[in-house]
Amino acid sequence: MKKIILLCMLCGTVLMAGSHVLYTLDFSKQKEGDASAWLQAKGFQFLLDSKALNLRFSKGKLTFETTDSIAGLFGVRFKDGIPNVGSVVIEWGVEKFPKGADWSKGNNRVAIGAIFVMGTERFSAGIPFVKSVPYFLAPFIGEKESVGKQYTGKLYKKSGKYYCVSNRVGLKKTRFNIDEKFRASFGVKVPALTAFAFQMNTKNTSGGAKAFIKKITFYSK
């Protein structure tokens, strides 16, 4: 869970009428090659082992991969937050899942996942000496997990929720309703989006992983 701590320190259906784009990034039209400089110019920060993920633009996708047992996180923090977020649409996918990742057995690893940090109020991790963080929602693509199921991590059980949105390789267009999921999970007013990130975590697995992103767009309620 160090990836969440560090981040906080610093899915395809028709949208509801009246919603509009709040923020979008299209990775599909970038020049082929190393993606680090472009991402940094867009405000991305690289946490944990993300610089070892070989972030590249290739064939209309932002690709990243590893053959090792590592965890990487790269994302953007919004200084003033983005209020009134309703949903997010992500065009992304997995080309290779890490062997051994299985949330039902406690090995909570992912080839690709997103983290949406909401608000600034911080909550305990549930154990001593681990920093508190804001609310977060985290959709992911998992090979052995149940699509549509909500999962809870080993830390931040009261303030963080994970959701499997697909368990197949290939391109997936995910519409994830942030407003609905947040209210159902926490029962309080939905705060502004203060950060988002993508992650790959192959710790305690073998064979490595490979994933990609084409586009992410946040929509209003």
Buried (B, 14 or more C-beta within 10 A) or exposed (E): BEBBBBBBEEBEEEBEEEBEEBBEBEBBEBEEEEBBEBBEEEEBBBBBBBEBBBBBBEEBBBBBBBEEBBBBBBBBBBEEBBEBBBBBBBBBBBBBBBBBBBBEEEBBBBBBBBBBBBBEEEBBBBEEEBBBBBBBBBBBBBBBBEEEEEBBBEBBEEBBBBBBBBBEBEBBBBBBBBBEBBEEBBEEEBBBBBBBBBBBBBBEBEEBBBBBBBBBBBBBB
